Amino acid sequence: MRLSKFFLPVSKDAPADAAIVSHQLMLRTGMIRQNGAGIYSWLPMGFRVLKRIEQIVREEMNRAGAIEMLMPTLQQADLWRESGRYDDYGKEMLRIKDRHERDMLFGPTNEELITDVFRTYVKSYKQLPLNLYHQQWKFRDEVRPRFGVMRGREFLMKDAYSFDLTEDDARASYRKMFCAYLNAFDRMGLTAIPMRADTGPIGGDLSHEFIILADTGESAVFCDKTLLDLPAPGLDLDFNSDLTPIVEERTRFYAATEEMHDEAAFNALPEDRRVSARGIEVGHIFYFGTKYSKPMNAVVQGPDGQMVPVQMGSYGIGVSRLLGAIIEACHDENGIVWPESVAPFDVGLINMRPGDEACDAACETLYAAMTAAGREVLYDDTDDRAGAKFARMDLIGLPWQTTVGPRGLADGKVEVKNRKTGEKHDVKIDDMLAQLKGS
């Protein structure tokens, strides 16, 4: 993508009401534009990151055996009345009426809707286990939306829902999602700590929040430092194997949100292993048994011929919230430092002297070679000053910068900068082209 043709409304200053770094940087880099309190338009740069995060989540859900679908944003109130949640959910649920005066709602979550899909089509235990998921926009009428996309009213969520015959099978499905989450966040360059958590309005008796430690986190969290160094299960994980040892290894160390915190148990840890910090929730998983299947009559015929309600779980990831969480964890004084897996572009190619025949030719050659090699390139072909070009590239945080200028070209070289480390080194153009051709 040539910067001269791209829509990138970068600004030097963020609005005064942007209280945290991620909100400030998302506004400054032209990733989002506020439409109303907690409601944003996703501009091209932000949308590119959003789609890359969405794809990582999709790949890990698919690897774990979940099947993608799509449910509507608007739901019928009657389904929620069946489960008993329509009147209990609170003012966060946006309730509306259609032109026929039928009660509708803008879905804050999808347990009722997916249960209705399941009960319509699944009748036998032989069709289990089943895990269905989608990535869809949701709306919760937060009383005080703040922190940009971290606590907005409209947001993109991944919701998965598991259906099993027995409690043991349901807990096995829970463990699959537990491990898939660890892998997904690891691929995004994040260390996410699973913490026992309150189930809230979703219900059930087993729940974990996946927390990113950050000074701007919304709530206090407490954990054993050992958890910060445990590796993710890995992309070679066999999801058909017994995942109990992996989950037990992660859950045997102390980790709790503020609501579940046990001060005595935490203080029993050696002092050098106690981590008391702020945290950002990026995922939440629940096992809630028959909370929805019983009242909504989602039953299957078991091996003995008896009709039994299915055991269910739900699993959410805040896809749009993750952009803010990643920026909170990955930035410096100059701007964002994107992990390579979620960066909007892989490389920033900077032409120091547009209009110079040698610089233009070298840039065109590199741009074509990088693109052919599968790299996403943002080519700065503008006539802005050198300082402005470098500042902009550091601000938007692409993992690599390649600078082409007359001085380097005299020796057949370009400068390559690693945004994360700040290290720069000169590379021969011929060597770079050969490497790109072989990649």
N, C-alpha and C positions, 0 to 999 in steps of 0.2 A: 504494500500500500504506500503510495506516495503521499507524504504529509501535505503537500500543496493541494491534494484532492480529498484529503480526509477531514472529517468534522471533529476537531479537537479544541474545544473552547477553554484553553488553559488560562488561569488567572493567577496573579501574584498573591492575592489575599483572599482568605476565606471569610464568609460572613461572621459577624461577632457572635451569633447564636450557635455556631458550631463548636461544641464544648470539648470534643475529644479528637484525637489525631486522625482517626480513620474518617470521620465526618469531614474534617477540614480538608484532608488530602483528596477525598473523593470529589468534593466540590471544586477544589483548585485544579485537579487534573481533568475536569470536564467529564467525569464518569456518570454523574447523576444531576438532575435538575428537580428541585422541589416543586410539586404541584399544589400541595396542601399539607397540613400537619401530618407527618408520617407517611406521605404518599409521594412517590418519585417517578419521574421519567428516567429510563435507563438509556443514556447516550451511548454512541458507538463504542467508546473505550470500555466503559463499564459493562456493556452488554457482551463484549467479547470475553471478558473474564468470567462473567456469569455463566456463559455457555460452556466454558472449559471446566468450571467446577461442576456444573450439571452433568457433563460427560463422565468425569471421574466417578461421581456418585452412581451414574447409570452402569458403568462397567463393573463396579464392585457389587452392586445389587444383583446384576446378572450372574456374576461369578458365584455368588452365594445361592443361586437358584431361584431368585425372585423373578416375577414376570411383569413386564411393564404394561400399563394401560393408561387411560386418562379419564378422570371424573370431572363433572362440571363444577364451576365455581358457585352457581346458585343451586340450592337444595330445597326440597319440600319440607315444611315444618312437620308434616305428619310423621315422617320417619323419626324425627327427634322426639316427638311425643310418645312413640312406641317405646323408645329406650328410657324415657323419663327425664331426658336432659333439656328439653326445650325451655322449660320454665326455670330450671336450676342453673343454667350455664352462666347467666349474668349479663351485664350490659356490654361486655366485649363482643357479644354476638349481634351483628347488624341484622335486624328483623325488618322485612319489607312485605308489601302486598303487591301482587300483580294486578292487572286490569280487571280480573274476575274476582278480586277481593280474597284470593287464596293466600294464606300465610306462606311466605318464603323466607329464606335466610341466605346471607352470603357466608359460605362455609368457612368456619374457623378450623375445622378438622373433619375427618371423613369416616369415622367408625360406623355410623349409622348407614351411610350410603354404600359402603363396601359390604356391609353385612347383608343389605338388601340384594346386592348383586350376587353374593355367594348363595343365599338361600333360594334364589330363583333357579340356579343352574346346577348346584352341587347337591346330590342326594345320597351318595354312598361313601363309606369310609375308603373305598378303593380309589377315590379321586383325591385323597389326601396323602401327604401334606400338600398344602397350597399356600403360596405367598404372592400376593399381588401388590404392586406399587405404582405410584405415579408421581410426577413432579408438576405441581400446579400452584397457581397464585391463590392466596388466601387473604382473608380480611378479618382483623380483630380490632374492634374500636377501643384501642388503648386509651385510658383516661389521660395519660400524659406521654404521648409519643416523644421520643428524644434519641439523641445519639445517632442521627441519620438512619442508616439501614439496620442498625443494631436493635432498635426497638421501634420499628415502623408499624403502621396500621395495615398496609398492604405488603405482602412478602411472598417469596417463592419458597415452597417447602417440598421436600421429598417425604412422602408418607408410604410406608409399607405395612401390610396387614397379613399376619399368618393365621392359618386355620389348621388345626390338628385334632385328632381323635381323642388323645389322652393328655394328661398333664405332663407326663414324661416327654411325650413327643413335642408338646408346646415349648417346654423348657429347652429342648434341643434346638428348636427353631430360634428361640431367643438367643442362644449361644452363637448361632450362625450370624445373626445380625450384629451381635456384640463384636465378633471378630472382623466382620466386613467393615464396620465403622472404624475400627482401629486402622485397618489398611487404607481406607479412603482418606482419613485425615492425615495419615503418614504420607501418602502420595501428594497431598497438598502442601507439604512442608511444615505440618503442625504436629505438636505433641499434645494429644487429647487424652485427658485422664478420666476414666470412667469412675463415677462417684455414685454411691447409693443416694437415691433422691426420693422426694415426696411425689406420689402419683398424681396429686391434684385432681382436676375434674375428669381426667381420662379414666381413673379408677384402677383397681387391682392392688396387688400386694408386693410386686417386684418391679423395680424401676431403677435405671441408671441414667444419669446425665453425663454427657461427654463435655468436659470443661477444658478450655484453653486459659492458661494463667496469663493475666494482663492487669496492669495497674488500673486500667479503666473499666475493669469488670464490674458487673452490676451487683454482685453479691460476694460475701466472704466464703471462702472454701478452705478446706483443711486436708492435708494429705501427707503421706510418707514420701520423703524425697526419693526413695528407691524407685517409685513409679515413673519419675521423669526420665529414667535411663533404660527402661524396659523396651525392647524393640517391638515393632508391629509383627503380627503373625507372618506376614510375607505373602507375595503374590503366588507362591507355589503351594499355598495352603490347600489341603484337600478338605473341602467343605462336607464331604460325605463321611469323614472320619469323626471320631469322638473328640469334640472340642472342649470337653470339660477341663482337662489340664490347663489349657490356655486361659480360660476364664477364671479358674481358681487361682492361677498365678497372679492375675491382675487384681483379683478381689480380696486376696488374703492380706494385702497391705491396707493400712488405714487410709480412707478417702471418703469425704462426706461434704455435702453442701451444708449451708448454715442451718437449714431446717432439720437435718439429720445428724448434726454434730454432737458427739459425745466427748465433752471436755476431759473427763477422766481417762478415757481410752486414748485420746490424743496425747495427753501429758505423760502417758505411760511409755511413749516412744522415746528413744534417746534424743536429747535436745538437738543434736546436729542433723537429725532426720525429720524434724517437724517443719512443715511448710504451711504457713498461714498467709494467705494471699487473697487477691481478688480474682474472680473467674468469669469467663464468658461462656455461656452455654451454646454449643453448636449442634448438639444432637441429644435426643432423649428417646429411650426405648422402654417399653412397658409389656409386662405379661399380666393380663387381667381375666384369664379364664373364661367364664361364661357370662360376664357382666352384660354383654350385648346380645349374645346368641340366645340366652334364655328368654328375655322379654320380647325379642324379635323373632323367636321361633326359627332360628338358624340351626337346623338339626340334620343329622345324617343317619343312615341305617348302619349300625355297627355289625361286627362279625357274627353276633348272636341274633341278628335280625331286629334288635330293639332300636328305637329312634333315640338318639342322644344329642344334646347340644354340643356344638364344637367348642374347643378351647382356642382362645384367640390372644394375639399380641399385636401391638402397633409400634412403629419405629419411625421416628421423625428426624430429619436433618434440615436445618435452616440454611438452604442454599444461598439465598440472597444475603442473609446475615453473615455467612462465611466470608464474604468480601471484606466486611468491616473487621472481622476477627483476624483474618490474615494480615491486613494492613496494620492492625494494632500490634501484631507479633513480628511484623517484617517491615520496618521503616527505620530511617535514620534522620539526621538533621536536614538532609537535602531532599527527602521525599520518600516515596515507596521503594521497597526492594522486593520485587515479586519473586517467589519461587518459580523455577522454570516451568513446572507443570501447569501453572495457572496464569502465567503472564499473558497479557493481551497480544503481544508480539514477542518473538524469540530474540530478535536482534533489532537494534536501532542503527541504521546506516546513515552516517552524517557526511554530507558533502560540504566541505569547508569553503569551496569557492565555485558555486554554481555559475555556469557560463564559461568557465575555464575548460578548454577542450579536453585536456588530459584528465582533469578531475571528473568531468561528466562521463567520459568514456570508461574510466575505471569503476565509477559507481554503477553505471549501467551493466557492466560485465559482472560485478559482484552481486548486484541485485538479482540478475537473471540466474546466476549460479546458485545463490542461496535459496531462491524460490524453487528452482528445479530440484534442489536437495530436500525440499519439504520444510524449509524454515519459513516461519511467518516473519516478514521484514517490514519495518516502518522506515521508509526512506525519507530522510529530511533533505528535501531538494529545495527548501525555501532559501531566500536571500537574507535571512535574519543574521544578526551579528553572531560571531563565534560564541561569545559568552552566553547569549540567550539560547543558542542551540544546545550547549552543554548543560545549562541549568534545566532546560525543559526535559532533556533526556534523563537526567538524574531524578527530576521530580516524578515523571511517569514510571520510572523504575524498571525498565526492561532489563533482563538479565545480562545482556551483552551489548556493547556499543562498539561499532567499527567506524573509525574516523579516517576519511580520505582527504588529504591536503597536499598542496604542491611540494612542500618540503619532504614529506615521506615518499611521494611518488618519484622524486628524483633518484631515490635508491630502490625503487620498485617495492616499497613497503606501505603498509597501513597500520594504524594504531588500533589495538584491541583492548577494551577495558571490561573487566569483570565488575558489574555494578555492586555485587555483594561485598567483595573484598576491597574494591577500589584499585586493584592491581592493574597496571597497564604494561603492555609490551608490544614491540613492533614485530609484524609478521610480513613475510614476503607474499606478495599477491599470488605468485605462481604456486607457492606452497598451500595457501588457503584454497585456491581454486582446485588443486589436486585433491585436497582433503574433502572438499565439498563434493567433488565428482565421485569419490569413492564411498561417500556416506549413504 
